[in-house]
Amino acid sequence: MEGFFMRAIIMRTNGTIEVTQIEKGTATLDQIVEGSAEGVTFTGHTDMVMFLNEMGKYEELPINSRASLLFMEYEDTFGLLEGNAVLCGLDENGDTCDLSREQIEEVIHIILGGTCEESSDD
């Protein structure tokens, strides 16, 4: 899948959020989450997936307050997520794809209460 990109939101443990294009594939996801990426879907939001380091809890990675807030909003339950997170869209086949403008705006509103400029790094 080299050469194919998708629009995603990267939420880092230092609180930074970036709406950007990332290369599709597990290698890119693994690099961002600094380990083996594991996908988490949200009840009622089968059009998105959040990737986290599958060993984040065991490796005691820093808590990701932005990703945790999003998880708690969509799941209506308490949960602290560790490590960097990547939020991508999911198509009807369950494959990762671009987040839509509407999805991005909804997520940014939840985690920041405002808007976010999209990165020009295409």
Stockholm file with secondary structure:
# STOCKHOLM 1.0

chainA/1-122         MEGFFMRAIIMRTNGTIEVTQIEKGTATLDQIVEGSAEGVTFTGHTDMVMFLNEMGKYEELPINSRASLLFMEYEDTFGLLEGNAVLCGLDENGDTCDLSREQIEEVIHIILGGTCEESSDD
#=GR chainA/1-122 SS CTTCEEEEEEECTTSCEEEEEEESSHHHHHHHHTSCEEEEEETTEEEEEEEEETTTTTTTCCBCHHHHHHHHHHHSSCCCCBSCEEEEEECTTSCEECCCHHHHHHHHHHHHSSCCCBCCCC
#=GC SS_cons         CTTCEEEEEEECTTSCEEEEEEESSHHHHHHHHTSCEEEEEETTEEEEEEEEETTTTTTTCCBCHHHHHHHHHHHSSCCCCBSCEEEEEECTTSCEECCCHHHHHHHHHHHHSSCCCBCCCC
//
